[in-house]
């Protein structure tokens, strides 16, 4: 580790602790005592308010209510930050305005040479979702659904709440425990457990109408929810994949499942997962994906709804 990177890392280490010793710094960063002392002195010279304690168990602590020195970024750290911004552009991520202001502040801290490097990278690197006609580093204009940030704020406090979903037949209210929040196929999705109906519920965030706290008296425990959800998700799709199907799986797999390789060369594998056949969109996606895998698969077990859909689709090509 280079000296600048090491000192920045030590500063973060110190900031997260009320008290530390030279021995702890030596052990944590695998450096000699003399190097640790030099680094601490340099950090003090930069303005970090450290107070030394004498005695057998002495060490250092950071003076409270003091202004700490600015964090310094290496060239590679700056590039990593901005490439991450570029790669996630046009993905409807939350806190977009904060990301924009963060990017502007970081640009203001950089030298002209560093800024030139970022401009060049922005011209050369194109990611999924980048507009090649206007690849502006700060053009983060894809605002997410307004309920997304509100939902995240709720999640930071609690995972039990009542949601109102805007559906075709009208608005419906559900008491839920939120299991996961994820983005798939350009949509933010909530994987929930419906506490009233005792079953899983998949909800697009852009269908949310309202979020409210849920009464603690009527809650199920997290352990009970996990147990009930696992009972529902009995594996109903089991496939054997050959090398061509494995290659297709690696290109694209919309399901939350992994392969279990059946030989040391990883040329054959078994896939086991659960398909929610009552969800028409998920059912159609699975039919399309199984056709995408190709002929190099053997079906051990499959829901009748998926099999019927496959036969119907194949009949269009092979009447």
N, C-alpha and C positions, 0 to 999 in steps of 0.2 A: 504494500500500500504506500502510495506517495505521501510525502510529508503533509501537503495541504489537505489531502483527503483524510489523512489520519487525524490531524488537528480538528477538522470540521466534525469528524465522527466523535472524537473525545468531547468536544463542546456539547454535542447533542446528548452524549452519555451523562455528562455532568448536569446538564439542565434537567434531566429526569430524576435526579437524586438529591436528597437533602444533604447528604454527607458522603464523602468518598475518601479513600486513602491512596497513596502512591502504589502500594502493593496491589490494590484492586485494579488500578490502571495498567500496571505491568502485566497482570494475569489476563485481563480482558482483551488487551491489544497485542499481547505477546511481544513486549518491548522491554529493553533493559531499564534499570532504575534511573540511570543518567539520562536516557532518552525521555523517560516519563517526566522527570523533573524539568528538563529543558522545554518540553511541550507545555507543561503547566505554567511555567514562567512566561512563555510566549502568549498563551491564552490570557494570562493576567495583564500582559502589556497591551493586548488588544482591547482591554476595557472590561473584561468579565470580573465582577466584584467577588473575588474569592477571599475567604478569611481562613487563615491557617490556625490550627489548634496544636499546641505543644503537648508533650507527654507521651507515654508509652502507647496509648491508643489514639494518638492524635491523627489528624488528617485535615481535610478541607471541607468547608461548606460554602454555599452561595449565599451572599448577603440578600436578605429578603427586601422586597419593595425597591429593587434597584433596576435600572434599565440595562438589559443585556446587550451585547454588541450584535450588529447585524450578522446574519448567516451569510457565509461566502459560498458561492457555487464554483465548481471547477468547470472547465469548458465542456467536458463530457456530460456533466450533470445538467448543464443548461440545454445541451442538445437533446438529452433524454426527455426533459420536460416538454420541449417544444415539439419533438417528434410525437410524443404522446398526445399533445393537443391536436396535431395534424391528423393522426390516425383515428381520433375519435370525433372528428368534425362531421357534422350532419348526421349525428346518431341520436339526436333528441335526448341528450343527457341532462340530468337535473343541475341546478345551480349554474346555469349557463352564463348569467350576468357576472357571477363571481369569477368564473373561469376567464371571462373576457378581461375583467379588471386585473386579474392576476397576471395574465399575459402582458398587458400593457405595463404593469409595474416592473416585471422582469426585464422587458425590453429597455426600460429606462435605466436599469442598472448595468447594462452591458456596454462594452467598448464598441467602437465602430467596426473593428475586425470581427468581433463575435456577431454583431448584427448582420454583417455581410455574409458570414457563414450560414446564418439562419435563412436569409433571403435566398441564397443559392440552394440550400436544402429544400426550401419551399417550392422552388422552380423545378427541381429534379424529381422529388418524391411524390408519388400519387398513390393515395389509398382509396379503398372502397368508400364511395360517398363523396369523394373530392370532385369538385367542379373544375375540370381542366381549363375552362375558359376564364375562371376567376379563382385561382388557387391562393387566395389571400389568407395569410397565417391567422389573422384576427377576425376573419369573416365567419364567426360562430353564430349564425342567424337562425338556426333550427331550434326554436323554442319548444321544449317538451310540453305535454299536456299540463295545464295549470294544477291539476290534482296531484301530480307526481311529487312535487316538493312538499306539499301538505302531507301526503301519505308518509314520506320519509321522516318528517318532523314527528308525526304520531309514532312511528316505529321506534324512534330514539327514546320515547317515554314508555311505550307499551305495545304489545302485539295483539291485544284483544280489543276489538272495536266493532261498531255497527256500521255497515256500509249500505249505501243506497245505490242500486244499479239501475241505469236507464236502459230498459229493454224495449223491444218492439211493441209489446202489449202494454207497456207502461213502466212505472218505477216500482221496484221491489226492494225490501229491506232484509238484510241478513246479519245475524250476529256471527262473527267469524274470529278465528285465530289465524293470523297471517304466518304461513310457513316459509315462503320464499317470495322475493320480488326479483323478477329477471326480465331481460330483454331478449326477444326472439322474433325473427322475421320482421324486423323494423317496428315491433310493438312491445310496449311494456306490459307484462302480465303479472297477476297476483295468483300465487298458489295458496289457497286458503282451505281451512277446515270449517265447514258450516256446523256451528255448535248445536243448532236446533235440529237439523236433519241428520246429524252425525255422519257426514260424508264430505269428501273433498269437493272443492269448488274452484274452477279456473275463471278468473275475471280479468278482462282487458282494462287497464287503468283508464283508458279514454272512455269507458262506459260508466265510470264512477260519477255519481251525482253529489254525494255527501259522505263525510266520515264523522263519526261521533264516538266518544268513549263508551265502553261496555261495562255494565254493572259487575262488580267483583263477586257478588253473591251468586250469580248464575253461571260462573265460569267452570269449565272443565280444566283439570290440571294438564300441564304440558305432556306429562307422561301418559295420561289417558288418551290424549289426542294422537300422540305418536302410535300408540298401540292400536287404536281404532283405524287409523289411516293405513297401517301396514296390513291389517286384516282385509281391507278392501282391495288392496293392490296385490292380489295373487297373480303370479306370472301367467299370462295367457298368450304370449307369443314367444316361441322358442325356435331359433333358426340355426342351422349349420352353414357356415360360410367357407367357401373356397378362396383361393388367392385373389381372383378377379373381384369377387364380392367384397373381400377385405379392403382392396384398393379403393373401391367405390365408397365403402363405409368411411374410410379416412378422408375422402374428399368432402363428404357431407353426411351428417347424421343428426336429424332434428330431435331425436329422443334422448332422454337423460339415461343412457345406458352405456356400458363399456363391454368390450369383447373379452372373452375368456379363451386364450389360445390353447389349442389341444395338441400342439407339437412344438418342439424346441425351435423350429425354423419359422414359426409364426405364419405358416401358410394355410392353416385351417383353424377355425375358431367357432365358438358357440355364443350366441347372443340370446339373453333372456330378459324380457321386459314386460311391462303391463301397458295395455292400450285401453283408454277410456272410450269404448265404442259408442257410448251415449252422446259424445261430443262429435257432431257431424264434421266439423272442420278438422279435428284431430284424426278422425277416421279417413277422410279424403287425403290428408297429408300422408298418412301411413301407407295407403294404397299406392300413391305416387312414388313414395320412397322405396317401397318393395320392388316396384317396377324399375326404379333407378338402379337398384343393386344388381339387376340382371339375372341371368340364368344360373349363375354359379352358387345357388343356395338350395338347401334342402329344408323343408318345413317339417318340424317335429310337432308343433302345436300352433294353432292359429284360431282366433275368434271367427265364428261363422260369418259375421258381418263383413270382416275384412276379406275372407275367402270369396264371398259372393261379389264383393266389389271388384276383386281381381279378375274373376271370371267374366264379369260384365265388361270390364275394360278390355280384356284380351279378345273378347268376342267382336269388338269393333275392328280389330286388326286381323283376326283369323276367324271369319264367320264360317 
